[in-house]
Amino acid sequence: MAERSTAAVDVAETSGDKPLTAEADQATADGVAQNRKRGTDNDDEQGSGGSRAAGRKTTPPELHSGHKLARRYRLEECVTRLEGFSSWRAVDEKLRRAVGVHVLPADHARARSVLAAARSSALLGDPRFVQVLDAVEENDLVYVVHEWLPDATELTTLLSAGPLEPYDAYQMVSQVAAAMAAAHREGLAHLRLNPNAVLRTSTGQWRIRGLAVNAALRGISSDTPQRTDTEAIGALLYAALTQRWPYETDAYGLSGLPKDVGLLPPDQVRAGVHRGLSELAMRALANDGATASRHESPCTTPEELVKAIGEMPRIRPPEPAFTAPPEYQSTSHQQGTYGGPTARPGVAAPVPAPPPPLQSRTGKALKWAVSALLIAALGLGSWQLAEALMDHGGRPDKDNQSQTQDGGDKKNDQHKQVPLAIQGAQEFVAKGEAQHPGDVGKTYDGNSSTYWKTNTFIDGPTLAPYKPGVGIVYDLGSAKNVDAATIGLRYNGDHTTVELYSADSLTPPSLEAMQKIGSVTTNGKSASIQVTKPVKTRYVLVWLTAVPYSGEDPSAYSDAGYKQAITEVTFTN
């Protein structure tokens, strides 16, 4: 059993035990920095080892959705706001494509190093890395533009469903190690290589984002950059095999290892782990030469790791599973063969002789008796039918019809609900920033394909304590009785909690100033809320306090995370 490395990803150089990011702020996708106590960061805020350069506090630029850089890059959604810089999903209006943008003030202590790192990364031009498209200093701002891959999925998201198959884990470590070896040959290091920085595209290729830039943004450096990146690759492989983070701290949605037990090999953490990959992970997670195998030397550079992978027996992809077709069953039916002997091939089956007719005196009498019974039965039935028709024709049935119709109408009226027209709406912000206030009208436009979306959050499903909730206040035009509400949702999963509040105005002062009138929790794409007691109000707040985890949504330019969107809202009385 190996000892835990002090040069590990997310491990401080001072103690060897405390994660470097334990004292860092957590950045939520809505731009509110919080103390890191749950989960991980949104855009790889967790460190990758080494030392953090000291920098002075700089006020981040005042940017907002819709702001344009260089009259070309329109900012859409803030995905990270941390340590004086912010990261955005944006649109390149010139080329009509989504891009990512890092922005920080030009007088920021790390602005020069960020520009240098971005330009060096752009010169590498290796397609295995997410490419830097632009690095500019303009109008007291420094911004770095990079590719945005809507068809790619973070390793963090993949591991949330379980460990990778051996072939997928082999492909991941092979491609990542080879890419980092090429980068180090050009003098470039990553230093923040973690599950958020590794992406798998729809074609199965693995790509790395943030080469040199992510570390420069946070002022991270290392005296042994090759060792740091190699051990980070080992941590990625360990997580891919076990769905556990190979350190005592929980990170990236993964549970850490038990305390005071050291670094257990992957095949001792989870049954069925590929033995060769398990040993490879331990060789990369080296600590002063200690590995899981006494016969193998540790890998301290990406080049050594690539060589070790090449010496392994190649892991082949699993064979595709084919469903065997059902056995052929003849649908033909030969009368008279059921339960009888099976004829041998080439031999005609004997035809059974028909039963002898009833030609005796007793047989003739039996036939006459049966005929008489049939005639009597037909006559009796005809007489009863005629009597019933005559009785029915002599009675007026208007009373019966009107009684049935009236009773049915009354029953339907008791359950019929009348929709209430929505005259206006406004987003209600109890804490932090608004979500997408310009889209609230899309929740009652009669088009279920349009929506108002929350920002993407790192932790969930419950939004507290970072936010008490997010929602919209609706104006019904005048005070009306509200019995129920139906809310259409864009994402399903575990779970969405929706609450209804009666408000006194379209802009209530606080959540405490409103009256809660109903709530529901759902895992589906709709929520139906029955008002707990009769209420007459003009303004109703639809309030989300928990949202499900959902993967990337390219059509909404949305990253994977905890989020929800409201498509249509209907109030009834």
Backbone hydrogen bonds, N-H to C=O, Kabsch-Sander energy under -0.5 kcal/mol:
donor,donor_aa,acceptor,acceptor_aa,energy
2,A,263,L,-1.0
8,A,5,S,-0.7
11,V,8,A,-1.6
12,A,18,K,-2.7
16,G,12,A,-1.4
22,A,19,P,-1.5
23,E,20,L,-0.6
24,A,21,T,-1.2
26,Q,34,Q,-5.8
28,T,26,Q,-0.6
28,T,32,V,-1.5
29,A,456,T,-0.7
31,G,28,T,-2.0
33,A,31,G,-0.6
34,Q,26,Q,-4.0
36,R,24,A,-1.1
37,K,35,N,-0.7
42,N,27,A,-0.7
44,D,42,N,-0.5
48,S,191,L,-0.5
51,S,221,S,-3.3
53,A,51,S,-0.5
53,A,219,G,-5.8
63,L,61,P,-1.3
66,G,75,L,-3.5
67,H,64,H,-2.1
69,L,73,Y,-2.2
72,R,69,L,-2.1
73,Y,69,L,-2.6
74,R,72,R,-0.8
74,R,91,V,-2.6
75,L,67,H,-3.2
75,L,73,Y,-0.6
76,E,89,R,-2.7
77,E,89,R,-1.8
79,V,77,E,-0.6
79,V,87,S,-2.6
80,T,87,S,-1.6
82,L,85,F,-2.4
85,F,82,L,-2.0
86,S,103,V,-2.4
87,S,80,T,-2.8
88,W,101,V,-3.0
89,R,77,E,-2.8
90,A,88,W,-0.5
90,A,99,V,-3.1
91,V,74,R,-2.0
92,D,97,R,-3.3
93,E,72,R,-2.5
93,E,91,V,-1.1
96,R,92,D,-1.6
97,R,92,D,-1.2
99,V,90,A,-2.5
100,G,146,H,-2.6
101,V,88,W,-2.4
102,H,144,V,-2.5
103,V,86,S,-3.0
104,L,142,V,-2.3
106,A,140,D,-2.3
108,H,105,P,-1.6
111,A,108,H,-1.6
114,V,110,R,-2.2
115,L,111,A,-2.2
116,A,112,R,-2.3
117,A,113,S,-2.5
118,A,114,V,-2.6
119,R,115,L,-2.3
120,S,116,A,-2.1
121,S,117,A,-2.5
122,A,118,A,-2.3
123,L,119,R,-1.5
124,L,120,S,-0.9
124,L,121,S,-0.6
125,G,121,S,-0.9
129,F,126,D,-2.1
130,V,208,I,-3.1
133,L,131,Q,-0.5
133,L,145,V,-2.8
134,D,145,V,-1.7
136,V,143,Y,-2.5
138,E,136,V,-0.5
138,E,141,L,-2.9
141,L,138,E,-1.5
142,V,104,L,-3.0
143,Y,136,V,-2.6
144,V,102,H,-2.3
145,V,134,D,-2.9
146,H,100,G,-2.9
147,E,131,Q,-2.2
148,W,98,A,-0.7
152,A,149,L,-1.5
153,T,200,R,-2.3
155,L,195,P,-1.0
155,L,198,V,-2.3
156,T,195,P,-1.1
158,L,154,E,-1.9
159,L,155,L,-2.6
160,S,156,T,-1.0
161,A,157,T,-0.5
161,A,158,L,-1.1
162,G,159,L,-0.8
164,L,240,A,-2.4
169,A,165,E,-2.7
170,Y,166,P,-2.4
171,Q,167,Y,-2.4
172,M,168,D,-2.4
173,V,169,A,-2.4
174,S,170,Y,-2.1
175,Q,171,Q,-2.5
176,V,172,M,-2.5
177,A,173,V,-2.1
178,A,174,S,-2.1
179,A,175,Q,-2.1
180,M,176,V,-2.5
181,A,177,A,-2.2
182,A,178,A,-1.9
183,A,179,A,-2.1
184,H,180,M,-2.5
185,R,181,A,-1.6
186,E,182,A,-0.8
186,E,183,A,-0.9
187,G,184,H,-1.5
188,L,183,A,-2.5
194,N,192,R,-0.9
197,A,194,N,-1.9
198,V,194,N,-0.5
199,L,207,R,-3.1
200,R,153,T,-2.6
201,T,199,L,-0.5
201,T,205,Q,-3.0
204,G,201,T,-1.8
207,R,199,L,-2.9
208,I,128,R,-2.2
209,R,197,A,-2.3
213,V,211,L,-2.1
214,N,210,G,-1.5
215,A,210,G,-0.5
216,A,212,A,-1.8
217,L,213,V,-2.6
218,R,214,N,-1.0
219,G,216,A,-0.8
220,I,215,A,-2.8
221,S,51,S,-3.2
228,T,224,T,-2.4
229,D,225,P,-2.5
230,T,226,Q,-2.2
231,E,227,R,-2.4
232,A,228,T,-1.7
233,I,229,D,-1.9
234,G,230,T,-2.0
235,A,231,E,-2.1
236,L,232,A,-2.0
237,L,233,I,-2.4
238,Y,234,G,-2.5
239,A,235,A,-2.4
240,A,236,L,-2.3
241,L,237,L,-1.8
242,T,238,Y,-1.9
243,Q,239,A,-2.6
245,W,255,S,-2.4
247,Y,245,W,-0.8
251,A,254,L,-1.7
254,L,251,A,-2.3
255,S,243,Q,-0.6
257,L,245,W,-0.5
257,L,247,Y,-2.2
261,V,258,P,-0.9
263,L,2,A,-2.0
264,L,262,G,-1.0
268,Q,265,P,-1.9
269,V,265,P,-0.8
269,V,266,P,-1.0
270,R,266,P,-2.2
273,V,270,R,-0.9
278,S,274,H,-2.2
279,E,275,R,-2.2
280,L,276,G,-1.9
281,A,277,L,-2.4
282,M,278,S,-1.7
283,R,279,E,-2.0
284,A,280,L,-1.7
285,L,281,A,-2.0
286,A,284,A,-1.3
287,N,290,A,-1.0
290,A,287,N,-1.7
296,E,293,S,-0.9
299,C,283,R,-2.3
300,T,298,P,-0.6
305,L,301,T,-1.9
306,V,302,P,-2.4
307,K,303,E,-2.0
308,A,304,E,-2.3
309,I,305,L,-2.2
310,G,306,V,-2.1
311,E,307,K,-1.3
312,M,308,A,-0.6
312,M,309,I,-1.0
316,R,314,R,-0.6
322,F,320,P,-0.5
324,A,322,F,-0.5
335,Q,333,H,-0.7
337,T,334,Q,-1.4
340,G,337,T,-1.8
347,V,344,R,-2.1
348,A,346,G,-0.5
359,Q,357,P,-1.8
364,K,360,S,-2.1
365,A,361,R,-2.0
366,L,362,T,-2.1
367,K,363,G,-1.9
368,W,364,K,-2.0
369,A,365,A,-2.1
370,V,366,L,-2.1
371,S,367,K,-2.0
372,A,368,W,-2.0
373,L,369,A,-2.0
374,L,370,V,-1.9
375,I,371,S,-2.0
376,A,372,A,-2.1
377,A,373,L,-2.2
378,L,374,L,-2.1
379,G,375,I,-1.9
380,L,376,A,-2.3
381,G,377,A,-2.1
382,S,378,L,-2.0
383,W,379,G,-2.0
384,Q,380,L,-2.1
385,L,381,G,-2.0
386,A,382,S,-2.1
387,E,383,W,-2.0
388,A,384,Q,-2.0
389,L,385,L,-2.0
390,M,386,A,-2.0
391,D,387,E,-2.2
392,H,388,A,-2.1
393,G,389,L,-2.1
394,G,390,M,-1.3
395,R,392,H,-1.0
401,Q,397,D,-2.4
402,S,398,K,-3.1
403,Q,399,D,-2.4
404,T,400,N,-2.3
405,Q,401,Q,-2.8
406,D,402,S,-2.7
407,G,403,Q,-2.3
408,G,404,T,-2.4
409,D,405,Q,-2.8
410,K,406,D,-2.4
411,K,407,G,-2.0
412,N,408,G,-2.3
413,D,409,D,-2.7
414,Q,410,K,-1.4
415,H,411,K,-0.7
415,H,412,N,-0.9
416,K,412,N,-1.1
420,L,571,F,-3.1
423,Q,421,A,-0.5
423,Q,475,D,-3.2
424,G,475,D,-1.1
426,Q,473,V,-2.1
428,F,471,G,-2.2
429,V,427,E,-0.5
430,A,428,F,-0.6
439,D,436,H,-2.1
440,V,437,P,-1.0
442,K,439,D,-1.5
443,T,440,V,-1.7
444,Y,441,G,-1.2
445,D,442,K,-0.5
448,S,446,G,-0.6
450,T,447,N,-1.3
452,W,566,I,-2.1
454,T,564,Q,-3.0
457,F,455,N,-0.5
457,F,562,Y,-3.1
463,L,545,T,-2.2
464,A,545,T,-0.5
466,Y,463,L,-0.9
467,K,463,L,-1.5
470,V,544,L,-2.0
471,G,428,F,-0.8
472,I,542,V,-1.7
473,V,426,Q,-3.0
474,Y,540,V,-3.3
475,D,424,G,-3.2
476,L,474,Y,-0.5
476,L,538,R,-2.9
480,K,537,T,-2.1
482,V,535,V,-2.1
483,D,481,N,-0.6
483,D,572,T,-2.6
484,A,572,T,-1.7
485,A,529,I,-2.2
486,T,570,T,-2.7
487,I,527,A,-3.0
488,G,486,T,-0.5
488,G,568,E,-3.4
489,L,525,K,-3.0
490,R,565,A,-1.9
493,G,523,N,-2.5
495,H,493,G,-0.9
496,T,522,T,-3.0
497,T,546,A,-1.8
498,V,520,V,-2.8
499,E,543,W,-2.9
500,L,518,G,-3.1
501,Y,541,L,-1.8
502,S,515,Q,-3.2
503,A,501,Y,-0.5
503,A,539,Y,-2.4
513,A,510,S,-0.5
514,M,511,L,-1.4
515,Q,502,S,-2.1
516,K,514,M,-0.5
517,I,500,L,-2.5
518,G,500,L,-1.1
520,V,498,V,-2.2
522,T,496,T,-2.8
527,A,487,I,-2.3
529,I,485,A,-3.0
529,I,527,A,-0.5
531,V,483,D,-3.0
532,T,517,I,-2.6
537,T,480,K,-2.4
537,T,535,V,-0.5
539,Y,503,A,-0.8
540,V,474,Y,-2.0
541,L,501,Y,-2.8
542,V,472,I,-2.8
542,V,540,V,-0.5
543,W,499,E,-2.9
543,W,541,L,-0.6
544,L,470,V,-3.5
545,T,497,T,-1.9
545,T,543,W,-0.6
546,A,497,T,-1.0
547,V,461,P,-2.3
550,S,561,G,-2.6
553,D,558,S,-2.7
556,A,553,D,-1.4
557,Y,554,P,-1.3
558,S,553,D,-1.9
561,G,550,S,-2.6
562,Y,457,F,-2.6
563,K,548,P,-2.3
563,K,561,G,-0.6
566,I,452,W,-2.7
567,T,488,G,-2.4
567,T,565,A,-0.5
569,V,443,T,-2.3
570,T,486,T,-2.2
571,F,420,L,-0.6
572,T,484,A,-2.3
573,N,418,V,-1.7
